[in-house]
Amino acid sequence: MHYVYILQSVSCRNRIYAGRTSDVMRRLAEHNRHENEYSSRYKPWLLEIYLAFHSKEQAITFEKYLKTPSGRAFAKKRL
């Protein structure tokens, strides 16, 4: 399975981060251990939601969408 996840910063509540992985809990731990340059500035992170996809291509497409202005608006309003 491939997952697309959305994290919310505890220290800066208006910051969200969208990503893709095959192991959501491992990836969350990596974000909270400063292993990602962007996300380390806003740690700690909480897992808000994750969605499972059978296809890696579908997960990549949805992650890219969430990183667009339209996708961010969708995530804030619907997810």
N, C-alpha and C positions, 0 to 999 in steps of 0.2 A: 504494500500500500504506500501511497505517496500522500503527504499531508501539506496543506497550506494552513499557516497559523497566523494569528494576530496577537501581538503582545501589547500591553499597556504599561507605560512607565509609572512606577510608584512615586518617584521624586518629581516628575513633571507630568501631571495627569492628562495634559492635552497631547502628549506624544504617544503615537502608536507605531508599531513596526510589523510589517508583513513579511513572511518568509516561507520557505518550502523545505521539507525534510522527509526522511523516512523514519525518524525517531524524534518525536516531539519533546519528550522529557529531557533527552540528552541535549538537544539543541537549546532548550530553555536554560539549562545549566550552563552551557557555553556562553550564552548571552550574559548571564549574571556573573560569570568569571572573567569578564573583559576580553573575550576571545574574538570580538567583532568590533572594529574601530568605530563605526557609527553608533551602535547600540551601547557601547561602554559608557558613553557620556550621560546616558539617561537611566542607568541601572539603579535599583533593581527593577526587574520586569515581572509582570504577572501574565499568565496565559489567559487571554480573554476567550478565545474560540479557536478550534481547529476543525478543518474539514478534510475528509478522506476522499481520495481519488484512486481509481483502479489504474489509470493511465498516467505515466509521468508527464506526457505532453499536455494533458488536461490540467494537471497541477501547475505546470510552468505557465500555461496560458492564463489561468486564474490569478496566480501570483502577480504576473505582469499587469493584469487588469487592476488589481488592488493597489498597485503603485502609481496609477494614473490619478489625476484629480477626480475624474468621474468615479473610479473605483474606491478612492478614499471616502468620497461622499456616500457611496453605497454602503460601505462598511460601517460608517458612523451611524447611518440611519437605519439600516436593516440588520446588521449583525451586532 
